[in-house]
């Protein structure tokens, strides 16, 4: 929760969205994706909403194109976002995901 409050969530998503051109970059993206996955799975719904609000859907969508285990972790996060118990309908999250995948 503190990580999100001080603005580190945006930096974490920037690391997840980095180019995976070489082995070192893949390692950084994997570590950032692991942290993001632990935030999604160990968090209260408010933190997942912050991930979505900080452009997390396009980042997660781009991670689906990576090799395993990064794509598996991204899929786990997407599952958690789409099954979030919130006033926002599931179809809205799916629409954002489809729009991000088409871009």
Secondary structure, DSSP 8 states (H G I E B T S, - for coil): -HHHHTTHHHHHHHHHTS---SHHHHHHHHHHHHHHHHHHHSS-HHHHHHHHHTTHHHHHHHHTTS-TTHHHHHHHHHHHHHT--SSS-HHHHHHHHHHHHH-
